[in-house]
Amino acid sequence: MVTSLMKWLSIVCLILGLTMRSSVGYQIGMELLVCVAALAVVVQAFRMGKHLWVLGFALIATLFNPAVPVTLSSNMFLLANLASVGAFALSLAVLRAEPLLSIGGIMHPHRRIESL
C-alpha cells in the first residue's frame, strides 16, 4: 500500500518536474521523493524475485539521488524523467503484492482465505 502510494507520488512529481525545473527547492524535493520511492520498489522487486526490476529501479535511484546529483543535459533529463514515469507506471501494474493469508488459509492451503 505504501509502495503504491509512493509510486503514484513519484509519477506526479516527475510530471510536475518537467514544468518546474527552474525551482531548485522543488528539484531537490522531487529527487529525494523519487529516490526513496525507487529504493522502495527495489526492495519490493527483490522480495518478489524480479531482479531486472531491481536493476532498473536502482538506476533510477542513482539518477535521482539528491546527495550525489548526476548532471544531465536538458534532453537527457527529459528522457530520464519520461522513462522514470513509464517505469513507475508499469511497476504499478506488474509489481503487485500477493494478499496475506489468514491463519485458516495457512492451515488449509487449498482454501485461499484472505486476511481481514
N, C-alpha and C positions, 0 to 999 in steps of 0.2 A: 504494500500500500504506500509506504513512504517512498520507495524507489520510484513507483509510478508517478507520484506527485512531483518528485524531483525531476523526472524526465519531462513532464509537462512544463514545469517552470523553466527548465533549460531551453526547451523549444521556444517558449515565449520570449525569454531573454535574448536568445540568439537572433530571433527575428527582429526584435526591437534594436538589437545591437547593430543591425545593418543600417538603421537610420540614425542612430545616436553615437556614431563612432567618435565624434569630436569631444564628447564628455568623458574626461579622464576618470572621474569618480564612478560613473556608470560602467566604464570599461573594466575597472578593477573588480567591481562587484559582480559583473557578468562573468568574468574569468573565474572568480572564486566559486560561484554557483555552478558553472559548467564543469569545472574541475572536480568539485566534490560529487556532483551527480554522475560524472563519468566514472569516478572511483567506486561509487555505489553500484553502478552497472557492472564494473569489473568484478566486484565481489559476487554479485548475483549470477553473472555468467560463469564464473569459476565454480560456484556451487552446483550449477546445472551441467557442468562439463562441456560448455561451449567455448572452447579455447580460442577460436578465431575471433569471437566477440570480445574476449578478454584482450587480445592484442589490439583490436580496433579501438576499443574504448580507453586502453592505456595510452594509445597515441593521442586521442582527443584530450585526455587529462594532461598529457605532456604539452600539447599545443596551447592549452588554455590555463596553464599553471601561472598564477599571479606572482609567485615567489621568484621564479626564473622565467621572465617573459621571453617568448620567441617572437622576433621581429619578422614580420611578413610584409611583402608588398601589398598594395591595395587589392590587386586582382587575386593574389594568393589568399589574402584574408577573406575575401568574398567567397572564394571556392571552399576554404576550410570551414567557414561559417555555414554555408549551404550543405556541405557534406555532413557536418555535425547535426544539423537539423534533421536531415534524412536518416542518419544513423539512430538518433534518439526516437524518431517517429517509428522507424522499423523495429526498434527494440521493444517498443510498447506492444507491438503485435506478436513478436516472436518469443521474447523472453517473459513468459508468464509463469508465475509460481503455481505449483500444484496446491490445491486446498489441503489443509491439515485434516487428518482423520481423527475422529474421537476414539475413546478407549474401545467402544464396541467395534469400530472399524479395524482397530489393530488386532483385537482378539479374533475377529472373524473376517479375514482379509477378502473373502469372496463377496462380502457385502460392503459397499462403499458408503460409509456414513460420515458425512462432513461434520466438522465441529460447529458448535453454536457460535 
